[in-house]
Amino acid sequence: MLTRNHSILIVDNISDRRQQLKAMLFERDDAILEAETSEAALDLMKESPVDLIITETELSTRSGLYLLQEVKKHYPETEVILTTHNASSFNLLQALRHGAFDFIVRPIDTAEILFNVIDKAFTQIDLRVQNQSLMAELSHRNQEMERSLAMMTALSEAIEKINSAMEVSELLSRLLDSALGALHARKGLLALICGPGQSPFGIKMSRGVSEEFVQKYTDKLSEGLLLDIAHSGSPMVVSDVLPAYMMDRVNEEEQHLVADPGLMAVPLYHRDRAIGVMILFGHADGTPFTGQNLQFLVQLAHHAAITLEKAGIIHQLKRQGKKAQNA
């Protein structure tokens, strides 16, 4: 079954024969091109490759067999039908050996024979295109599955590292390093709530961020994009370049953070209370951040919250044990 319109190039040095084929093909919806020689046909193919070539075997310069070989060498997806008055077994064998789709003996008295061969050629072309599309889709799905598996493995490894942390500072360090490593981000920081007020967030940990910037905003973020993200309290992903409304909020000192495209942020919680935000900047491998990446980050932050809860309980039990010993 034909699925699309096609293009046909007629190659023959005899004008009357070309016009005869064009007249037969007039009722079809295919685009019809023509050339007198193999050289002219090859020049035309450089500019506009076609789906099918119908060529006379005996041309004024290079033969149709030569054209067949050149087309199959440089345009293997193009099918070639040869026409001739000499249907010798040698010519037929040569044509098929070099990849001709079919061989038609002149004179072509009716369009039925011609259409039958052309439709078979186009059906084969369409099936090939469909198969290539299916293979590409299958490859894409396999890549998606591989990425999902890689994310699951990375998440499992990150959770294991976080769970083994003995101190809160170590836990947060492993959280940030795991996120940066798994998602191939260039920079990252943790801004935690340090006190009351309209801007209680301060940068407590960072990677790839200017030390001067971190020291200046250890206790209090200034008005700008970081403070907006921290106040939002919601997971966020910007796959590539920041939209204009976000760029408008980037203050002068934050410019170095958004020099590379891509941003992700996720709030951090302890006992269902927001304690800060983790923000990653710039995808290092040129692959835009995705919703799957954000889901990874959310899961990582969730497990960090659980580990923080456990660490708090353990710390509390230790304090109670010391009090009991001193009593």
Backbone bond lengths (Angstrom), bond angles and torsions (degrees), N, CA, C in turn:
res aa  C-N    CA-C-N  psi(-1)  N-CA   C-N-CA  omega(-1)  CA-C   N-CA-C  phi
1 M - - - 1.462 - - 1.521 109.33 -
2 L 1.339 117.07 128.06 1.450 120.76 -179.12 1.525 109.98 -79.40
3 T 1.340 116.05 136.54 1.463 120.58 -174.19 1.520 113.77 -112.73
4 R 1.324 119.12 -6.35 1.458 119.61 -177.22 1.516 109.36 -160.22
5 N 1.330 116.60 166.91 1.451 120.63 173.46 1.514 109.45 -75.44
6 H 1.321 115.47 152.98 1.457 120.45 -175.54 1.520 110.42 -128.69
7 S 1.328 114.45 173.88 1.464 119.90 177.79 1.526 109.39 -120.56
8 I 1.337 115.39 141.30 1.467 121.87 -177.99 1.526 108.17 -127.49
9 L 1.319 116.04 132.82 1.460 121.88 175.06 1.532 108.86 -110.71
10 I 1.327 116.40 120.17 1.463 121.93 177.81 1.531 108.13 -96.18
11 V 1.321 116.88 125.65 1.473 121.03 -178.77 1.528 108.52 -121.37
12 D 1.330 116.14 114.46 1.467 121.71 179.45 1.525 107.77 -163.52
13 N 1.328 116.34 135.39 1.471 119.44 -179.54 1.533 112.18 -81.42
14 I 1.330 116.78 -8.66 1.469 120.77 177.05 1.521 108.64 -96.49
15 S 1.320 115.89 114.81 1.453 121.16 -175.16 1.522 112.30 -60.92
16 D 1.346 117.91 -40.96 1.463 120.63 -177.79 1.522 111.77 -60.73
17 R 1.342 115.95 -39.22 1.467 119.15 179.99 1.539 110.35 -68.41
18 R 1.313 116.46 -39.22 1.464 119.20 177.59 1.532 110.11 -61.98
19 Q 1.325 115.18 -43.90 1.461 119.18 -178.12 1.526 111.18 -66.30
20 Q 1.345 116.56 -33.92 1.463 120.27 177.94 1.539 110.18 -63.24
21 L 1.347 115.95 -45.55 1.464 119.56 179.52 1.533 110.90 -65.56
22 K 1.327 115.99 -40.78 1.460 119.33 179.05 1.523 110.76 -61.84
23 A 1.329 116.17 -39.85 1.466 120.01 179.71 1.527 110.69 -64.33
24 M 1.347 116.40 -40.24 1.464 119.91 178.43 1.531 111.13 -65.17
25 L 1.339 116.14 -35.65 1.461 120.72 -175.31 1.529 112.95 -87.54
26 F 1.323 116.85 -1.31 1.455 121.74 -173.21 1.529 111.98 -59.84
27 E 1.315 117.09 -36.33 1.464 120.29 -175.54 1.525 112.92 -77.31
28 R 1.325 117.46 -9.46 1.460 120.74 179.20 1.535 110.25 -84.50
29 D 1.333 115.62 164.21 1.460 120.44 179.61 1.523 112.75 -92.88
30 D 1.322 116.41 5.72 1.461 119.98 -177.18 1.531 110.93 -75.92
31 A 1.344 115.39 150.42 1.466 120.70 174.59 1.526 108.11 -79.00
32 I 1.336 117.10 130.00 1.456 121.87 -176.41 1.531 110.18 -111.73
33 L 1.321 116.17 124.83 1.465 122.92 174.86 1.522 108.08 -119.10
34 E 1.344 116.93 163.31 1.467 118.84 179.18 1.523 111.00 -145.92
35 A 1.343 114.43 154.28 1.458 122.01 177.07 1.519 108.47 -148.77
36 E 1.346 116.62 151.63 1.470 120.63 -177.79 1.518 112.86 -89.79
37 T 1.350 117.62 -27.02 1.471 120.63 -174.51 1.527 110.50 -133.43
38 S 1.332 115.12 166.55 1.464 120.10 175.87 1.519 110.73 -62.74
39 E 1.351 115.19 -40.75 1.460 119.27 -179.72 1.526 111.52 -61.99
40 A 1.338 116.49 -43.61 1.461 120.49 179.36 1.527 110.43 -65.29
41 A 1.330 115.94 -37.36 1.466 119.72 179.26 1.525 111.05 -64.88
42 L 1.337 117.06 -42.26 1.459 121.20 -179.61 1.530 110.93 -67.60
43 D 1.326 116.93 -37.20 1.466 120.15 176.08 1.526 110.57 -63.42
44 L 1.327 116.09 -40.87 1.463 120.42 179.09 1.527 110.64 -65.79
45 M 1.330 116.52 -38.20 1.464 120.63 -179.72 1.526 111.61 -64.30
46 K 1.323 116.68 -31.71 1.468 119.72 177.92 1.523 110.80 -62.85
47 E 1.311 115.31 -35.57 1.460 120.24 -178.11 1.526 112.07 -85.55
48 S 1.343 115.61 -38.14 1.465 119.10 -175.31 1.525 110.44 -150.75
49 P 1.333 118.12 87.23 1.468 120.93 178.39 1.521 111.52 -56.84
50 V 1.332 116.63 146.57 1.462 121.67 -178.23 1.523 110.35 -118.07
51 D 1.336 115.49 167.77 1.465 120.26 179.95 1.521 112.05 -79.28
52 L 1.354 115.89 -37.61 1.463 119.91 -172.02 1.527 110.54 -141.72
53 I 1.335 115.20 138.21 1.468 120.90 174.19 1.527 108.31 -117.19
54 I 1.334 115.08 130.61 1.476 120.65 171.65 1.521 105.83 -111.51
55 T 1.322 117.46 111.64 1.461 120.47 -173.34 1.526 112.03 -127.63
56 E 1.302 115.03 141.44 1.465 122.20 171.23 1.528 108.14 -70.54
57 T 1.328 116.22 142.16 1.470 118.71 179.31 1.523 111.57 -72.04
58 E 1.346 117.57 -40.08 1.465 121.19 -176.80 1.526 109.31 -100.24
59 L 1.341 114.62 100.50 1.455 120.92 179.31 1.524 109.57 -107.16
60 S 1.335 116.60 171.59 1.463 120.49 -174.05 1.522 112.71 -70.42
61 T 1.343 118.15 -27.93 1.470 120.57 178.87 1.529 108.74 -116.91
62 R 1.316 116.76 -104.38 1.468 119.90 177.94 1.525 109.60 -75.85
63 S 1.336 116.08 144.30 1.468 121.17 -173.68 1.526 111.97 -75.17
64 G 1.332 114.27 168.28 1.454 120.09 176.05 1.522 112.04 -64.62
65 L 1.340 117.81 -30.19 1.457 121.09 176.51 1.533 110.78 -65.81
66 Y 1.335 115.65 -38.71 1.471 119.76 175.64 1.526 109.74 -61.76
67 L 1.339 116.49 -46.43 1.464 120.66 178.99 1.522 110.73 -59.66
68 L 1.335 116.13 -42.71 1.456 121.01 178.16 1.531 111.04 -56.41
69 Q 1.338 115.96 -47.59 1.466 119.71 -177.86 1.524 111.61 -64.50
70 E 1.325 116.73 -41.84 1.464 120.22 -179.25 1.531 111.51 -67.28
71 V 1.320 116.01 -40.11 1.460 119.69 179.56 1.522 110.51 -64.78
72 K 1.336 116.72 -44.47 1.458 119.98 -179.22 1.531 112.11 -67.76
73 K 1.327 115.78 -26.66 1.461 119.80 178.41 1.532 110.61 -73.92
74 H 1.342 116.49 -43.21 1.458 120.26 -173.12 1.531 114.04 -102.50
75 Y 1.332 117.22 -23.35 1.468 121.07 -178.81 1.531 109.06 -135.00
76 P 1.324 117.56 66.86 1.468 120.85 -173.51 1.527 114.60 -60.21
77 E 1.334 118.05 -21.09 1.467 120.35 -179.50 1.523 112.25 -79.57
78 T 1.330 117.44 -14.93 1.471 121.13 179.59 1.518 110.00 -81.53
79 E 1.335 116.77 130.95 1.465 121.29 177.43 1.528 109.49 -90.53
80 V 1.340 115.37 149.66 1.467 121.12 -177.57 1.533 109.63 -128.65
81 I 1.326 115.49 127.98 1.467 122.17 173.70 1.527 107.51 -112.12
82 L 1.335 116.52 128.70 1.467 121.31 179.94 1.528 110.30 -99.09
83 T 1.319 116.30 140.90 1.473 120.84 173.85 1.528 108.32 -120.53
84 T 1.333 116.49 143.05 1.465 120.40 -178.90 1.527 110.07 -162.29
85 H 1.312 115.79 162.28 1.470 119.70 173.61 1.522 110.29 -94.04
86 N 1.353 116.53 -8.82 1.463 121.12 -175.61 1.526 109.34 -114.26
87 A 1.319 116.23 95.82 1.464 121.09 -177.17 1.510 111.99 -92.42
88 S 1.319 117.56 47.78 1.467 120.85 -179.82 1.522 109.55 -69.38
89 S 1.316 114.79 152.77 1.464 119.18 -179.42 1.519 111.08 -61.90
90 F 1.335 117.30 -30.96 1.465 120.88 -179.98 1.531 110.53 -65.40
91 N 1.332 116.28 -48.48 1.462 120.69 179.48 1.534 111.25 -62.20
92 L 1.340 115.69 -41.78 1.452 120.48 179.53 1.524 110.36 -62.83
93 L 1.320 116.51 -45.30 1.464 120.92 179.97 1.525 110.93 -62.82
94 Q 1.339 116.53 -43.68 1.457 121.08 179.02 1.528 110.94 -60.22
95 A 1.333 115.75 -45.69 1.459 120.45 -177.95 1.524 111.35 -62.58
96 L 1.323 117.17 -47.97 1.460 120.69 -178.22 1.522 111.70 -67.66
97 R 1.321 116.24 -36.32 1.459 120.38 179.95 1.527 111.41 -64.09
98 H 1.331 116.20 -33.28 1.464 120.16 -179.23 1.524 112.68 -91.54
99 G 1.323 117.82 8.31 1.462 120.42 170.76 1.509 116.35 100.08
100 A 1.335 118.73 14.99 1.467 119.86 177.43 1.525 109.89 -64.13
101 F 1.329 115.99 141.67 1.460 118.80 178.01 1.521 110.53 -73.13
102 D 1.347 116.77 -41.12 1.467 120.30 179.95 1.524 108.92 -161.58
103 F 1.334 114.46 177.21 1.461 123.04 -172.07 1.525 106.70 -138.90
104 I 1.353 118.63 120.68 1.460 121.56 -179.27 1.531 109.58 -115.78
105 V 1.330 114.99 131.66 1.475 120.12 -179.84 1.524 109.71 -89.61
106 R 1.319 116.51 130.36 1.465 121.52 174.78 1.530 109.28 -80.43
107 P 1.297 117.44 156.13 1.473 128.56 0.22 1.524 111.68 -78.37
108 I 1.343 114.84 147.70 1.466 120.85 177.21 1.524 106.63 -94.84
109 D 1.320 115.68 99.95 1.471 120.59 -171.95 1.524 113.13 -79.51
110 T 1.319 116.49 -32.99 1.477 119.54 -178.01 1.523 109.77 -129.68
111 A 1.310 114.15 157.37 1.461 119.37 179.85 1.525 111.85 -76.65
112 E 1.325 117.30 -16.37 1.464 120.06 -175.12 1.524 111.88 -60.30
113 I 1.344 115.90 -47.15 1.477 119.48 -179.68 1.523 110.08 -62.88
114 L 1.331 116.33 -45.18 1.464 121.35 -178.95 1.525 110.39 -62.00
115 F 1.325 117.10 -47.60 1.464 120.69 -178.23 1.524 111.30 -63.01
116 N 1.303 116.72 -37.54 1.453 121.00 -179.15 1.532 110.69 -60.90
117 V 1.327 116.59 -45.87 1.463 120.92 -179.67 1.535 110.51 -68.64
118 I 1.343 116.25 -43.01 1.464 120.15 -179.67 1.527 111.12 -61.84
119 D 1.334 116.79 -44.72 1.460 119.94 -178.81 1.529 111.52 -64.36
120 K 1.329 116.59 -36.79 1.473 119.02 176.45 1.528 110.33 -64.44
121 A 1.332 115.90 -40.49 1.466 119.47 178.94 1.525 110.91 -63.77
122 F 1.342 116.08 -44.21 1.454 119.63 -179.29 1.524 111.94 -67.87
123 T 1.331 116.32 -34.93 1.469 119.57 176.38 1.519 110.18 -62.11
124 Q 1.321 116.32 -41.74 1.464 119.93 178.30 1.530 110.75 -65.15
125 I 1.329 116.45 -41.45 1.469 120.57 178.14 1.523 110.43 -61.57
126 D 1.343 116.22 -46.32 1.463 120.05 -179.00 1.522 112.02 -63.46
127 L 1.335 116.48 -40.43 1.465 119.96 177.86 1.523 110.84 -63.35
128 R 1.316 115.62 -38.97 1.464 119.69 178.50 1.527 110.75 -64.62
129 V 1.331 116.27 -43.07 1.466 120.56 178.58 1.526 110.58 -62.94
130 Q 1.348 115.96 -43.47 1.452 119.97 179.35 1.521 111.10 -63.70
131 N 1.326 116.22 -41.89 1.468 119.85 178.57 1.526 111.15 -63.11
132 Q 1.332 116.16 -41.30 1.463 119.73 178.01 1.515 110.86 -63.38
133 S 1.341 116.58 -39.92 1.460 120.51 178.24 1.522 111.37 -64.38
134 L 1.347 115.57 -42.61 1.461 119.63 178.37 1.521 111.43 -65.03
135 M 1.328 116.63 -40.31 1.458 120.45 178.46 1.521 110.92 -64.68
136 A 1.338 115.82 -39.76 1.472 119.70 178.48 1.528 110.66 -64.96
137 E 1.347 115.76 -40.80 1.469 120.10 178.74 1.520 110.70 -65.49
138 L 1.338 115.95 -41.57 1.463 120.33 178.73 1.522 110.51 -63.82
139 S 1.330 115.84 -41.98 1.465 120.11 178.41 1.523 110.57 -62.45
140 H 1.350 115.37 -41.23 1.465 119.54 179.36 1.534 110.73 -63.38
141 R 1.328 116.12 -42.84 1.468 119.49 179.82 1.521 111.02 -65.75
142 N 1.335 116.62 -38.44 1.462 120.10 177.34 1.528 110.81 -62.82
143 Q 1.329 115.61 -40.96 1.461 119.62 177.87 1.519 111.19 -63.91
144 E 1.349 115.70 -39.71 1.465 119.82 177.64 1.527 110.54 -63.08
145 M 1.325 116.22 -41.73 1.457 120.07 179.07 1.522 110.84 -65.39
146 E 1.326 116.06 -40.39 1.463 120.08 178.40 1.521 110.92 -63.97
147 R 1.354 115.86 -40.56 1.463 118.87 178.20 1.533 110.97 -65.76
148 S 1.341 115.81 -40.32 1.465 119.79 179.45 1.527 110.43 -63.48
149 L 1.330 115.71 -42.56 1.467 120.06 178.48 1.515 110.64 -63.89
150 A 1.340 116.10 -41.78 1.468 120.27 178.69 1.527 110.71 -62.94
151 M 1.344 116.66 -40.19 1.464 120.62 178.22 1.527 110.76 -64.86
152 M 1.341 116.84 -42.07 1.463 120.45 179.52 1.524 110.98 -63.66
153 T 1.337 115.79 -41.90 1.465 120.30 178.45 1.518 110.79 -64.82
154 A 1.340 116.04 -44.29 1.459 120.37 179.28 1.523 110.95 -62.95
155 L 1.344 116.75 -40.32 1.464 120.67 179.05 1.522 110.89 -63.75
156 S 1.317 116.37 -43.74 1.464 120.56 179.03 1.530 111.16 -60.79
157 E 1.333 116.00 -44.00 1.467 120.28 179.67 1.523 110.94 -66.27
158 A 1.337 116.36 -39.87 1.467 120.06 -179.69 1.521 110.85 -65.90
159 I 1.328 116.85 -42.16 1.472 120.94 179.82 1.520 110.45 -62.54
160 E 1.329 115.65 -40.12 1.465 119.95 178.82 1.531 110.79 -61.96
161 K 1.337 116.09 -41.60 1.466 119.92 178.98 1.523 111.22 -65.37
162 I 1.335 115.23 -42.98 1.460 119.73 -179.17 1.523 111.00 -65.35
163 N 1.329 116.80 -42.29 1.465 121.08 -177.99 1.524 112.60 -64.32
164 S 1.331 115.89 -26.68 1.459 119.43 -177.82 1.523 113.12 -87.81
165 A 1.347 117.30 -1.28 1.466 120.51 179.86 1.521 109.86 -69.33
166 M 1.328 116.14 138.42 1.460 121.67 -177.33 1.523 112.84 -94.74
167 E 1.327 116.78 -27.80 1.451 121.92 -178.78 1.525 110.45 -122.39
168 V 1.333 115.41 158.18 1.457 120.23 -179.93 1.522 111.22 -61.74
169 S 1.336 117.57 -43.05 1.463 121.00 -179.88 1.527 110.92 -62.78
170 E 1.321 116.39 -37.93 1.467 120.69 178.10 1.528 110.07 -67.54
171 L 1.325 116.06 -40.52 1.462 120.61 178.74 1.529 110.90 -61.02
172 L 1.329 116.85 -46.84 1.458 120.61 -178.99 1.523 111.24 -65.85
173 S 1.329 116.48 -36.56 1.462 120.52 178.01 1.522 110.98 -64.25
174 R 1.317 115.86 -43.21 1.464 119.81 179.02 1.528 111.16 -68.91
175 L 1.307 116.24 -34.77 1.467 120.76 176.94 1.526 109.96 -60.27
176 L 1.314 117.00 -50.43 1.467 121.16 -178.21 1.522 111.58 -65.92
177 D 1.328 116.58 -44.50 1.469 119.66 -179.58 1.523 111.94 -64.31
178 S 1.323 117.11 -39.37 1.469 120.65 179.83 1.522 110.93 -65.55
179 A 1.329 116.39 -41.42 1.463 120.15 179.79 1.518 110.87 -64.98
180 L 1.319 117.17 -45.64 1.466 120.86 179.69 1.522 111.36 -62.63
181 G 1.327 116.14 -43.78 1.463 119.88 -177.35 1.513 113.47 -67.84
182 A 1.325 116.78 -44.64 1.461 120.35 -176.89 1.521 112.36 -70.11
183 L 1.334 116.87 -34.07 1.466 120.64 -174.93 1.523 112.62 -101.96
184 H 1.324 117.22 2.51 1.464 122.68 175.84 1.526 111.86 55.60
185 A 1.309 115.54 42.01 1.469 120.12 177.62 1.531 109.51 -86.69
186 R 1.320 115.74 150.70 1.465 120.67 -177.00 1.522 112.82 -82.23
187 K 1.322 117.24 -36.28 1.461 121.37 -176.48 1.520 109.05 -137.97
188 G 1.334 115.67 157.71 1.448 119.62 175.88 1.508 111.25 -161.86
189 L 1.321 116.25 156.77 1.461 120.22 178.04 1.522 110.17 -152.86
190 L 1.329 114.66 157.27 1.453 122.52 172.34 1.514 107.16 -115.36
191 A 1.318 116.50 120.02 1.457 122.03 174.86 1.523 107.09 -108.26
192 L 1.340 116.21 117.27 1.458 120.82 -175.66 1.518 110.68 -111.80
193 I 1.328 115.35 156.36 1.459 121.16 177.46 1.527 108.61 -72.69
194 C 1.320 115.48 121.40 1.465 119.05 -178.19 1.514 113.81 -109.26
195 G 1.332 119.43 -10.30 1.446 119.53 -179.14 1.518 111.23 176.75
196 P 1.283 118.12 179.27 1.469 122.38 -179.15 1.518 111.63 -74.33
197 G 1.315 115.83 171.42 1.458 120.88 177.66 1.512 111.58 115.73
198 Q 1.328 115.33 177.25 1.458 120.83 -178.76 1.521 112.10 -73.81
199 S 1.317 118.94 -22.89 1.464 122.20 -179.61 1.513 109.89 -131.80
200 P 1.361 117.14 71.62 1.467 119.49 -174.64 1.522 114.26 -84.72
201 F 1.339 117.53 0.63 1.451 120.36 -173.77 1.528 111.45 -86.81
202 G 1.329 115.50 138.80 1.458 121.28 174.76 1.515 110.15 -136.90
203 I 1.322 117.67 150.03 1.458 121.84 -179.52 1.520 109.15 -78.92
204 K 1.328 116.01 117.03 1.453 121.25 -176.10 1.531 112.85 -107.55
205 M 1.322 116.74 -14.27 1.465 119.76 179.86 1.513 108.56 -160.64
206 S 1.346 117.44 144.17 1.465 119.64 -178.68 1.517 109.89 -155.66
207 R 1.333 114.49 162.29 1.460 122.81 173.63 1.532 107.48 -139.82
208 G 1.323 117.26 129.18 1.459 121.26 177.02 1.514 114.55 74.97
209 V 1.340 117.02 7.88 1.461 121.91 -178.62 1.528 108.97 -103.01
210 S 1.303 116.70 144.42 1.462 122.26 179.09 1.528 111.38 -51.65
211 E 1.341 116.57 126.46 1.461 120.95 -179.91 1.520 111.38 -61.33
212 E 1.327 115.99 -38.09 1.455 120.30 178.31 1.526 111.24 -60.48
213 F 1.344 115.29 -41.31 1.461 120.63 179.59 1.525 110.12 -64.95
214 V 1.338 116.97 -44.91 1.459 121.49 -178.59 1.530 110.48 -62.73
215 Q 1.327 117.48 -46.69 1.461 120.98 -179.16 1.528 112.06 -61.80
216 K 1.335 115.71 -36.67 1.461 119.64 -178.31 1.525 111.65 -68.77
217 Y 1.356 116.03 -31.37 1.475 118.93 -174.86 1.529 111.89 -117.57
218 T 1.334 115.77 32.90 1.458 120.01 177.39 1.520 111.93 -65.58
219 D 1.313 116.30 -35.74 1.472 120.34 -175.45 1.519 114.03 -105.31
220 K 1.341 116.68 -22.79 1.457 117.63 -175.35 1.521 110.75 -157.69
221 L 1.341 116.01 121.84 1.462 120.88 175.57 1.521 110.02 -75.32
222 S 1.320 115.67 146.08 1.462 119.82 175.65 1.517 109.74 -86.51
223 E 1.309 117.32 168.97 1.456 121.61 175.86 1.528 109.59 -59.67
224 G 1.319 116.82 130.14 1.460 120.50 -179.27 1.509 111.04 163.50
225 L 1.325 115.89 -165.35 1.467 121.47 -175.61 1.522 112.03 -64.11
226 L 1.342 118.06 -43.50 1.465 120.12 -177.24 1.524 111.35 -60.78
227 L 1.308 116.52 -43.56 1.459 119.15 -179.68 1.530 110.71 -66.86
228 D 1.315 117.47 -37.59 1.472 120.51 176.55 1.522 110.88 -59.93
229 I 1.330 116.00 -45.45 1.472 120.77 -179.27 1.523 110.11 -64.72
230 A 1.336 116.53 -43.74 1.463 120.64 -179.66 1.530 111.09 -61.43
231 H 1.327 116.72 -41.96 1.462 120.70 -179.23 1.532 112.60 -71.00
232 S 1.340 117.24 -26.11 1.474 119.84 -175.59 1.523 111.84 -63.42
233 G 1.337 116.77 -37.31 1.458 120.72 178.17 1.508 114.90 67.03
234 S 1.340 117.51 18.90 1.462 121.00 -177.75 1.529 110.45 -126.75
235 P 1.346 117.82 147.43 1.465 119.88 173.75 1.527 110.29 -59.94
236 M 1.304 116.53 146.80 1.459 120.68 -174.86 1.527 109.47 -148.27
237 V 1.343 116.03 139.37 1.457 120.71 173.43 1.523 109.05 -137.46
238 V 1.320 115.69 131.91 1.462 123.02 171.27 1.516 105.40 -119.14
239 S 1.317 116.75 110.73 1.458 120.84 -169.94 1.515 113.58 -64.50
240 D 1.325 116.54 -35.43 1.465 117.79 -175.15 1.537 109.74 -139.60
241 V 1.320 117.51 -115.93 1.464 121.11 -177.82 1.527 110.30 -72.83
242 L 1.328 116.56 139.52 1.455 120.31 179.01 1.525 110.86 -64.26
243 P 1.329 117.52 138.24 1.476 119.82 176.51 1.524 110.01 -66.69
244 A 1.326 115.50 163.51 1.465 121.49 -173.89 1.525 112.34 -59.18
245 Y 1.336 117.59 -41.07 1.471 119.45 -176.53 1.526 111.48 -64.42
246 M 1.344 117.46 -28.13 1.463 120.47 176.72 1.526 110.48 -80.89
247 M 1.327 116.47 -40.75 1.467 119.61 178.55 1.529 110.67 -60.88
248 D 1.321 116.84 -32.41 1.463 120.11 179.15 1.523 111.92 -64.84
249 R 1.334 116.68 -22.73 1.467 120.59 -178.44 1.534 112.71 -93.26
250 V 1.330 116.94 -6.77 1.473 120.47 179.55 1.526 108.88 -74.22
251 N 1.337 116.91 116.71 1.467 118.55 177.28 1.524 110.11 -81.15
252 E 1.294 116.14 172.37 1.469 121.14 -173.00 1.518 112.13 -59.42
253 E 1.302 117.63 -38.94 1.467 120.46 -176.87 1.527 112.38 -76.22
254 E 1.326 117.68 -16.48 1.473 121.17 179.49 1.525 112.32 -90.22
255 Q 1.325 118.27 -4.93 1.458 121.64 -175.20 1.530 112.32 -55.60
256 H 1.337 117.69 -39.40 1.470 120.08 -176.99 1.527 111.96 -67.48
257 L 1.329 116.72 -22.70 1.470 119.70 -179.68 1.525 111.71 -72.35
258 V 1.320 116.57 -33.66 1.472 120.73 -175.21 1.522 112.07 -105.98
259 A 1.338 116.69 20.51 1.471 119.87 179.62 1.522 111.46 -64.31
260 D 1.333 116.51 -32.95 1.466 121.17 177.57 1.528 108.98 -100.53
261 P 1.332 118.33 144.64 1.469 121.07 -178.11 1.523 112.80 -68.39
262 G 1.316 115.19 148.91 1.459 121.08 176.01 1.521 112.53 103.22
263 L 1.347 115.47 136.61 1.464 121.55 178.15 1.522 108.74 -153.32
264 M 1.326 115.56 141.25 1.460 121.25 173.05 1.516 109.13 -139.17
265 A 1.320 115.91 146.09 1.458 120.63 178.46 1.515 109.62 -145.32
266 V 1.337 115.55 146.89 1.459 120.37 177.91 1.531 108.06 -146.69
267 P 1.319 117.26 135.18 1.477 119.47 179.35 1.527 110.96 -71.54
268 L 1.315 115.59 152.68 1.456 122.26 176.93 1.518 109.20 -111.27
269 Y 1.337 116.09 138.59 1.460 120.92 -176.64 1.527 111.51 -126.49
270 H 1.316 114.96 153.98 1.464 122.05 170.68 1.523 107.00 -141.54
271 R 1.329 115.81 117.88 1.463 121.58 -177.25 1.537 110.67 55.12
272 D 1.315 115.06 47.46 1.471 123.03 177.97 1.526 113.58 62.70
273 R 1.300 116.84 16.41 1.466 120.71 177.42 1.527 109.08 -116.34
274 A 1.318 116.84 131.38 1.463 120.67 -179.97 1.514 109.89 -65.03
275 I 1.322 116.49 129.96 1.469 120.54 179.07 1.531 111.91 -119.00
276 G 1.336 116.76 -4.77 1.459 118.17 179.53 1.510 112.27 161.40
277 V 1.321 115.35 -160.02 1.455 121.26 -177.24 1.527 109.66 -149.21
278 M 1.313 115.74 145.46 1.467 121.79 172.76 1.528 107.42 -109.50
279 I 1.330 116.76 129.22 1.463 122.04 -178.22 1.523 109.43 -126.47
280 L 1.320 116.10 130.89 1.466 122.60 176.47 1.525 108.91 -113.42
281 F 1.327 115.84 144.25 1.461 121.38 -178.18 1.526 110.65 -128.14
282 G 1.342 116.72 135.88 1.460 122.55 168.47 1.518 115.12 73.80
283 H 1.343 117.17 115.89 1.466 120.44 175.83 1.527 108.38 -83.65
284 A 1.322 115.82 117.28 1.466 121.68 -170.97 1.515 113.66 -69.62
285 D 1.320 118.98 -30.81 1.468 121.07 -174.69 1.522 112.83 -94.55
286 G 1.322 117.89 9.65 1.465 120.44 178.10 1.508 114.29 80.28
287 T 1.348 117.33 2.64 1.465 120.73 178.73 1.516 109.63 -96.51
288 P 1.318 119.35 119.69 1.468 121.55 -177.47 1.519 112.41 -57.00
289 F 1.329 116.08 146.59 1.451 120.96 174.56 1.529 109.87 -63.96
290 T 1.324 116.17 147.62 1.459 121.56 -176.49 1.525 111.32 -126.12
291 G 1.325 114.86 171.36 1.454 120.31 174.48 1.519 111.46 -61.46
292 Q 1.326 116.71 -33.26 1.462 120.92 177.30 1.529 110.34 -64.13
293 N 1.343 116.53 -39.50 1.468 120.48 176.95 1.531 110.77 -62.61
294 L 1.343 115.66 -42.05 1.463 119.35 -179.96 1.527 110.80 -65.04
295 Q 1.335 116.70 -39.44 1.458 120.15 177.75 1.521 110.92 -61.31
296 F 1.333 115.92 -39.26 1.468 121.08 175.46 1.522 109.98 -58.84
297 L 1.331 115.93 -46.07 1.458 120.97 -177.94 1.529 110.93 -64.64
298 V 1.326 117.19 -40.86 1.464 121.61 178.50 1.526 110.46 -62.18
299 Q 1.342 116.51 -45.31 1.465 120.30 179.19 1.521 111.43 -63.08
300 L 1.326 115.67 -39.67 1.462 120.53 179.76 1.530 110.11 -63.69
301 A 1.340 116.54 -44.87 1.463 120.76 179.00 1.532 110.86 -64.16
302 H 1.329 116.37 -36.83 1.469 120.72 178.67 1.524 110.80 -62.42
303 H 1.315 116.73 -45.92 1.471 119.82 -179.87 1.525 110.98 -69.30
304 A 1.325 117.11 -31.21 1.460 119.63 175.31 1.522 110.33 -64.08
305 A 1.349 116.72 -38.96 1.460 121.23 178.19 1.528 110.99 -63.37
306 I 1.327 115.97 -41.65 1.466 120.49 177.91 1.527 110.47 -62.21
307 T 1.337 115.81 -43.89 1.463 120.27 -179.50 1.519 110.59 -66.26
308 L 1.346 117.37 -38.24 1.465 120.50 175.62 1.519 110.86 -61.22
309 E 1.320 116.61 -40.48 1.462 121.65 178.12 1.526 110.71 -61.49
310 K 1.331 115.80 -45.41 1.468 120.40 178.74 1.520 110.58 -63.16
311 A 1.340 115.33 -42.78 1.467 119.08 -179.58 1.523 110.38 -61.92
312 G 1.336 117.05 -38.35 1.462 120.80 178.66 1.518 111.77 -65.63
313 I 1.340 115.61 -41.99 1.472 119.58 179.21 1.524 110.42 -64.43
314 I 1.327 116.37 -44.39 1.471 120.41 179.77 1.528 110.35 -61.81
315 H 1.341 115.03 -42.93 1.463 118.94 179.07 1.524 110.82 -62.18
316 Q 1.335 116.37 -40.34 1.458 120.97 179.39 1.525 110.84 -65.49
317 L 1.321 117.51 -42.02 1.471 121.37 178.52 1.519 111.56 -63.54
318 K 1.340 115.76 -38.34 1.460 119.37 178.28 1.534 110.63 -63.40
319 R 1.342 115.90 -41.47 1.462 119.97 179.31 1.524 110.81 -64.77
320 Q 1.349 115.80 -40.85 1.455 119.26 178.82 1.528 111.26 -64.92
321 G 1.349 115.70 -37.64 1.468 119.89 178.33 1.512 112.34 -64.06
322 K 1.319 116.48 -40.64 1.476 120.23 178.47 1.526 111.14 -65.35
323 K 1.344 116.25 -39.43 1.467 119.54 178.86 1.521 110.74 -64.37
324 A 1.340 115.79 -38.95 1.476 119.68 -179.82 1.528 111.01 -65.91
325 Q 1.334 116.67 -37.72 1.459 119.99 179.66 1.512 110.66 -68.53
326 N 1.309 117.25 -34.14 1.470 120.23 -177.70 1.531 113.54 -81.13
327 A 1.348 114.67 -14.55 1.476 118.26 -176.77 1.533 110.83 -70.92
